[in-house]
Amino acid sequence: MSSEPTVNLELLRADAVVLFDWLMNVDLDAVPTFHPAEKQALADLLTCIETDTSVPEVTQAEIDAARESIGGNMGW
């Protein structure tokens, strides 16, 4: 167990679903980073979502709905 202090974050479930899906599918070696710790932090975020939430059990329909909820009105 790490002796580093921890921080609790609150995310909308839709944000967690979208982030989890992206992190599961993205090639972290292709994500631009300035320091290797940034890639490790993304991997740690994935592990937290995977082990500490029910998000990994979502369906594709739930992922699609989460994406729409977050990005549907952004104009992108």
C-alpha positions as protocol buffer text, in pm:
chain_id: "A"
residue {
  index: 1
  type: MET
  ca { x: 0 y: 0 z: 0 }
}
residue {
  index: 2
  type: SER
  ca { x: 126 y: 344 z: -93 }
}
residue {
  index: 3
  type: SER
  ca { x: 205 y: 599 z: 174 }
}
residue {
  index: 4
  type: GLU
  ca { x: 101 y: 877 z: -61 }
}
residue {
  index: 5
  type: PRO
  ca { x: -199 y: 1085 z: 49 }
}
residue {
  index: 6
  type: THR
  ca { x: -519 y: 1018 z: -143 }
}
residue {
  index: 7
  type: VAL
  ca { x: -785 y: 1246 z: -286 }
}
residue {
  index: 8
  type: ASN
  ca { x: -1152 y: 1156 z: -325 }
}
residue {
  index: 9
  type: LEU
  ca { x: -1311 y: 1277 z: -645 }
}
residue {
  index: 10
  type: GLU
  ca { x: -1676 y: 1295 z: -735 }
}
residue {
  index: 11
  type: LEU
  ca { x: -1769 y: 1241 z: -1099 }
}
residue {
  index: 12
  type: LEU
  ca { x: -2103 y: 1226 z: -1266 }
}
residue {
  index: 13
  type: ARG
  ca { x: -2168 y: 862 z: -1346 }
}
residue {
  index: 14
  type: ALA
  ca { x: -2188 y: 953 z: -1715 }
}
residue {
  index: 15
  type: ASP
  ca { x: -1839 y: 1106 z: -1696 }
}
residue {
  index: 16
  type: ALA
  ca { x: -1703 y: 793 z: -1527 }
}
residue {
  index: 17
  type: VAL
  ca { x: -1866 y: 571 z: -1791 }
}
residue {
  index: 18
  type: VAL
  ca { x: -1723 y: 774 z: -2079 }
}
residue {
  index: 19
  type: LEU
  ca { x: -1377 y: 795 z: -1922 }
}
residue {
  index: 20
  type: PHE
  ca { x: -1373 y: 423 z: -1843 }
}
residue {
  index: 21
  type: ASP
  ca { x: -1477 y: 328 z: -2194 }
}
residue {
  index: 22
  type: TRP
  ca { x: -1216 y: 559 z: -2344 }
}
residue {
  index: 23
  type: LEU
  ca { x: -939 y: 438 z: -2114 }
}
residue {
  index: 24
  type: MET
  ca { x: -1024 y: 75 z: -2192 }
}
residue {
  index: 25
  type: ASN
  ca { x: -998 y: 140 z: -2566 }
}
residue {
  index: 26
  type: VAL
  ca { x: -730 y: 404 z: -2608 }
}
residue {
  index: 27
  type: ASP
  ca { x: -368 y: 320 z: -2679 }
}
residue {
  index: 28
  type: LEU
  ca { x: -201 y: 502 z: -2391 }
}
residue {
  index: 29
  type: ASP
  ca { x: 127 y: 491 z: -2583 }
}
residue {
  index: 30
  type: ALA
  ca { x: -38 y: 708 z: -2851 }
}
residue {
  index: 31
  type: VAL
  ca { x: -177 y: 968 z: -2607 }
}
residue {
  index: 32
  type: PRO
  ca { x: 48 y: 1275 z: -2603 }
}
residue {
  index: 33
  type: THR
  ca { x: 210 y: 1322 z: -2263 }
}
residue {
  index: 34
  type: PHE
  ca { x: 486 y: 1541 z: -2130 }
}
residue {
  index: 35
  type: HIS
  ca { x: 598 y: 1300 z: -1859 }
}
residue {
  index: 36
  type: PRO
  ca { x: 562 y: 924 z: -1803 }
}
residue {
  index: 37
  type: ALA
  ca { x: 377 y: 996 z: -1478 }
}
residue {
  index: 38
  type: GLU
  ca { x: 84 y: 1131 z: -1682 }
}
residue {
  index: 39
  type: LYS
  ca { x: 38 y: 796 z: -1854 }
}
residue {
  index: 40
  type: GLN
  ca { x: 63 y: 619 z: -1518 }
}
residue {
  index: 41
  type: ALA
  ca { x: -197 y: 854 z: -1368 }
}
residue {
  index: 42
  type: LEU
  ca { x: -439 y: 763 z: -1649 }
}
residue {
  index: 43
  type: ALA
  ca { x: -374 y: 393 z: -1586 }
}
residue {
  index: 44
  type: ASP
  ca { x: -433 y: 450 z: -1213 }
}
residue {
  index: 45
  type: LEU
  ca { x: -762 y: 627 z: -1291 }
}
residue {
  index: 46
  type: LEU
  ca { x: -869 y: 331 z: -1500 }
}
residue {
  index: 47
  type: THR
  ca { x: -785 y: 93 z: -1215 }
}
residue {
  index: 48
  type: CYS
  ca { x: -984 y: 303 z: -966 }
}
residue {
  index: 49
  type: ILE
  ca { x: -1291 y: 313 z: -1188 }
}
residue {
  index: 50
  type: GLU
  ca { x: -1254 y: -57 z: -1262 }
}
residue {
  index: 51
  type: THR
  ca { x: -1217 y: -172 z: -902 }
}
residue {
  index: 52
  type: ASP
  ca { x: -1411 y: 84 z: -699 }
}
residue {
  index: 53
  type: THR
  ca { x: -1729 y: 130 z: -905 }
}
residue {
  index: 54
  type: SER
  ca { x: -1992 y: -67 z: -1091 }
}
residue {
  index: 55
  type: VAL
  ca { x: -1905 y: 116 z: -1414 }
}
residue {
  index: 56
  type: PRO
  ca { x: -1728 y: -182 z: -1579 }
}
residue {
  index: 57
  type: GLU
  ca { x: -2066 y: -358 z: -1593 }
}
residue {
  index: 58
  type: VAL
  ca { x: -2231 y: -101 z: -1821 }
}
residue {
  index: 59
  type: THR
  ca { x: -2378 y: -195 z: -2156 }
}
residue {
  index: 60
  type: GLN
  ca { x: -2304 y: -34 z: -2491 }
}
residue {
  index: 61
  type: ALA
  ca { x: -2644 y: 136 z: -2471 }
}
residue {
  index: 62
  type: GLU
  ca { x: -2544 y: 292 z: -2137 }
}
residue {
  index: 63
  type: ILE
  ca { x: -2212 y: 408 z: -2285 }
}
residue {
  index: 64
  type: ASP
  ca { x: -2394 y: 565 z: -2579 }
}
residue {
  index: 65
  type: ALA
  ca { x: -2642 y: 736 z: -2345 }
}
residue {
  index: 66
  type: ALA
  ca { x: -2358 y: 868 z: -2127 }
}
residue {
  index: 67
  type: ARG
  ca { x: -2180 y: 1007 z: -2432 }
}
residue {
  index: 68
  type: GLU
  ca { x: -2497 y: 1177 z: -2547 }
}
residue {
  index: 69
  type: SER
  ca { x: -2564 y: 1316 z: -2201 }
}
residue {
  index: 70
  type: ILE
  ca { x: -2218 y: 1469 z: -2177 }
}
residue {
  index: 71
  type: GLY
  ca { x: -2145 y: 1573 z: -2532 }
}
residue {
  index: 72
  type: GLY
  ca { x: -2485 y: 1603 z: -2692 }
}
residue {
  index: 73
  type: ASN
  ca { x: -2518 y: 1977 z: -2652 }
}
residue {
  index: 74
  type: MET
  ca { x: -2156 y: 2078 z: -2682 }
}
residue {
  index: 75
  type: GLY
  ca { x: -2169 y: 2167 z: -3049 }
}
residue {
  index: 76
  type: TRP
  ca { x: -1862 y: 1959 z: -3135 }
}
